[in-house]
Amino acid sequence: MELPEAVIIGDDTFNKENLSMFIKKSAFLLTGPNVSIIFKDKIASALNGFEYKKSIVQSSTFEEAERIFKEEFDANCEAVVGFGGGKVIDVAKYIGYKAGIQVISIPTSASNDGIASPFSSLKGGKYPYSLKVKPPRGVIVDLSVIMKAPKRYILSGLGDLLGKFTSTRDWKLAWIEKGEYFGEYASKLAYESAKHAMISTKGIEELKYNSIRNLMEALISAGVAGGIAGSSRPLSGSEHLISHALDIIAPDKGTHGEKVALSTVFIAYLYGMNWKKIKDKMYQVGLPVAFSDIGITRKEVLDAVIMAPTLRPERYTILHKLKLTKDDVLKILDEINI
Ligand SMILES: [Zn+2]
């Protein structure tokens, strides 16, 4: 099991004192273009007294991560500090892994479960899914920062958690039918995070402080479930394969969590689960309830569902089992109306 060593959650936790738990002298700071402006003073105050080099992450692609690693990374730094959204954290984990140094994850939004997980999700590489890297050594959640994130990104985190309803079912299916290792505890932990998301929709919709804090804790424990399992199995099943296929077929439409939540409704239907309840909660909280809400066409969804199992033939899921035809997919899309 590879897990973060320390997780700090609270107000104004991105500060010099907390950084000193991990860094003595120097850091390589990765941040996003907007975050570096909005939180300019916070960054300066937290890193005051440390030697640091700052780089701006423009996209979460292999090309960008490699460019930063080759051209901007300072090999003398003790740690990569990623202060930003999902893209920044993914690039920080990749660079930390390549350089063999610790990563401090400081998320600025609740957009996905990569905050504390040992996986890096970069686009445009050899594989269209997450790479196994190391978990961040430290996770610092500064709620005074997260509360300022656009609501859409907070809801995306909730959407990513809903996916654990079906990813855990796929994992169990692979155990039963293919004899794959199945970690009951890791699976339960990931499943609980989805259940938790379902019961906190009202508070999250109203952006209540305690609900956002709980959402962050659920995202962290989902990432930890991946660390316990030693694979992304508890976090990512066929709903993520559809989302990854959409990343290729309809790039830049919708956030990761929105695509995962919509795909979860589809997979929940295949499992005979209560997909209507999931969809209702998505509606109540303000997540999209149809792919067209995020500009994805019916044809693109159809192609993505057909492509999804081919992205990871070795990772058995309900899509690999059922081998849906185009007609099957269209019928289901009509019935669940997403
Ligand atoms: Zn995800």
Residues whose N, C-alpha, C, O or C-beta is under 5 A from the ligand:
A	BS01	ZN	D160
